[in-house]
Amino acid sequence: MTNYPVATVEEYGYKDYRVLQKIYKIFSIVAVLFIVFLLYISIIMLAIQSVNSSSDVLLFDTFTLKWYAQMFSTRSLTNAIKVTFVTSIVATSIATVLGTLIAVGIYSYEKKTRQKIMLLNNIPLLNADIVTGISLMFVFSLLLPIFPYIFGPTTLIMAHLFFTLPYVILSVLPKLKETDPNLMDAALDLGVGPYKALRKIIVPAIIAGIFSGMLLAFTMSIDDFVISYFTTGNGFDNLSVWVYASIGRKSLNPSVYAFSTLLTIMTLVIMFIYQSLMRRGKKHA
């Protein structure tokens, strides 16, 4: 029996890339961590500054919670917080109700008509915030001869309603598409009135989409600065506008770091709930 030489895998052109794969894996992990660090460094610094006893951002003195305790001791900051929540809650509530009704109306149209309406609905989302803010300011300015004191709560809530409404519509429509298209007709055939059928049958079927749209609208409203800056009135500033004005006057109260940290945590919780609802909706789909 003749013994032929056994060829090695290297002779067939095989190259061992295991070392390079390990290096690539380590590099990928480091790169991801570095990118995450860059994305969240501002939030981390804000949280650190909220427990810094020194008001100097370049010097960390001792750990303290006094800025959290003094959060509502500054009148202007307290008013800004109140305006922020009142504006966001009112605008989100109106946007949720109107957005749900508009989404139901859009869903009842034919596909081509629905696409045309959705194109109009998406314009506020695709438009730059500064363009939207200036445009709304011009529109409200045209009403000044009739309503001299329109700038303030009215314009701020209307502006927030303008850019939060599309988010609710976009959240409700997918849930409507998952329901039976004959559900409304079946309810009407059984003698249920249109409004009662909407309230008792349609709304419970799309409640996850409504709630998701409401959370998303509230998150977008409470964080807004650019549109609020151009549509608010004197003495009625939300937190973002108040912070901008305080920085300009070099009178920023460190308590705002504490509130901003709490607001960030609340926003993350809201977004976590939103993502959980979306995943739950996909599982039941």
N, C-alpha and C positions, 0 to 999 in steps of 0.2 A: 504493500500500500504506500503510495507516494504522498509525502507530506508537503502540501503546498503552503507557502507563507501566508499567514493571516494578515489581511490589510486592516489597518487601524481607521477609525472614523475620521481622524485628521487628514489621512491620505485621500479621503473622499471629499474634502473641502469643509469639513465640520469645524467650527470655531466655537470655543467656549465663551459665552457672553454672560456667564453667571455673575462675575465680578462687576461687569458694567451694569447689569440689571440691578444689583444691590446699590450701586452708586446712584443710578437713576431713581430708584425708589426713595433713597435717603434725600436726594435733591428735591424730589417732588414733595415730600413731606415738609421739608424746610421751606420751600417756596410757598406752599399753601399756608403754613403758619405765619410766614412773613406777610402775605397778602391780607390774611385775617387780622393780623396785628395792625397793619396800616389802616384797614377799614374801621377798626374799633378803638384805635388809640385815643381819638377825641372823646369818645364816651367814657373810656377808662380814666382819662385825665380829669374829666368833669366829675366823675364819682370820687376820685381822690381829693379833688379840691373841695368837694362838699363836706369832707371830714377834716379839713385843714383849719387849724385855729387861726392861721395867718391869712389875711386878706390879700397878701402878695402871692400871685400865681407862680412866681419863681422861687418861692421859699416855702418848704413844708415844715411847720413848727411842731405841733403836737396833734394827736388825734382828738377830735371833739365832735359832738353832735349838736353844738349850740346853734349852728345855722339851720338845722331842722327845727329846733325849738323856736327860733326867731323867724320862722318862715312867714308867719302872718302878722308880724309886728310892724312891718313897713306898710303904710297905708296904700301907697302907689302900687306896690307889688301885689298886695291883696286884691286891689281893684282889677289889676291886670289878670290875675288868676280867675277872678269871678267872670270877667268879660270873656276870657278864653273858654271856660266851661259852658257859660250861658249860650254863647254864639255856637259852639260846636254841638251842644245838645239840641238846641232849637233847630239849627240847620239840618242836623242829621235826622231828627224826627220827621221834619217836613219832607226831606229827601227820601226817606224810607217809604212814607205813605205814597207820595207822588210817583216815586220810581217804581213801586210795585204796580200801581194802577197803569202807568205808562207802559211798563213791560207787558202786562196782560193785553193792553190795547195793541201794541206792536205785534205780539204773537198771533193776534187774530187776523192780521193782514196776510196777503199772499207773499210768497218768497221774495219776488222782485221789489215789491213795495217795502217789505221789511228791511231789505238790504239798503235801500235808499235812506230810510229813516235812521238806520243804525250808522250810516255814514255821517249824518248830522249829529248823532249822539256822540260819536267818537271825536269830533272836532275839539271840544274842550279838553279832552285827554291828550291829544296830539299837539295842541297849541302850546307855545311857551308861556310860562306863568306870567312873565313880565308883559307879554302882549295881551294876555287875558286881563291882567290887572289894569293896565292903561286903557284898554277898550271899555271895561266896565266903568272906570272913572269918568271917561268921556260921556258915556250913556247917562250916568247919574248926574253929571254936570248939566246936561240938557234939561233936567227936571228941577234945577235950582230956582228958576223964576216962579215955578208953581209951588214947590216945597223947599223953602229957603234953608231949612234945617234937616234936610234929608240925610246928609252925611253923618254917620254914627251907627247906632245899633241896626237901623233899617238896611243901610247899604252893606254893612259888614255881613249881616245874616243872608241877604240876597246874594251877595258875591259867593259866600261859602255854599249856599244852596246851588248856585250855578255850576260849580266844579265838582260837587259831591254827587249830584243827581245821576250823572252817567255811570258812576261806579255801582250804584244800586241797580240800575237797569241791566248792566252787564252781568251782575251777580244773579239776578232773578231769572233772566231769559233762559240760561242753560237748564235750570230746574223746571221751567215750563216745558221745554222740549222733551224732558224725561217723562212728563205726565201724558196720560191718554188724551189725544186731541179731541175726543168725543165726550170728555168728562163733563164739560159745561153743558153741552146739549142734552146729555143724559139727565142731569139734574133739572134742567128746564122742562124736559118731557115728564118728569115725575112730579111736576107742580111746584117746584121750588123757585122763588123769585130770583132775578139776576143778582141783586146785591147780597141776598142771603146765600146763594150758591157760591158767590165769590168769597164770602166771609167764612162759610162753614166747610166748603169743599176744596176750593182752589188754594186759598191761603194755607191751610194745614199741609197741603201737598208740597208746597214750595217754601215752607217756613225756614228750612236750612239756608236757602238762597237769600231770603229776605234778611235773616240774621247776619249772614256773612257780608252782605252788602252794607248793612247798617254799621257793622264793626269797621269795615274798610273805609266807609265815608267818615266815620268819627275820627279814625286815625289820620286821614288826610286833612281833615278840618282843623284838628287840634294842633297840628304841626305846621300849618301854613304861615308864611311870612309875606311873600312877594305880593300876592293878591290882596292880603289884608292891609298891607302898607298903603296901597293906592286907593282903597275903598273905605277906610275907616275915617272917623271924624275926630276932631280935637277933644281930648279927654275921654275917649272911648277906645283905648288901645288894648289889644290882646297881648299875651305874654311875649311873643316874638317881636312885635313892634316896640313894646316897652323895653326889652333888652337892647334893641338897636338904639333907641333914644338914650338909654342910660349909658351905653358905651360912648356915644357921642358927647355926653356931658361929663364923662369920666366919673360917674356916680353910681356905678353898678354895685348893688347890694349882694354880698356873697351868698345870701339866703337863696338867691335864684339858682345857684349851683345845686343846692339840696332839692329844690322843687323840680328842677330839670332832670335830676337823677331819678326821682320818683316818677316823673312823667315818662321817662325812657323805659323804666321797668313796667309801667302800666301799658305802654305801647307794645312792648315785647309780649306781654301777657295777652293783649288783644289779638296780636298777629298769630300767636300760638293757638288761641282758640279758633281763629279764622282758618288756619291750616288744618286743624283737627276736624272742623266741620266739613272742609272740602274733601279730606281723605275719607271721612265717614260717608259723605254723599256718593263718592266714587265706589265705595264698597257695596252700598245698597243699590247702585245703578245696575 
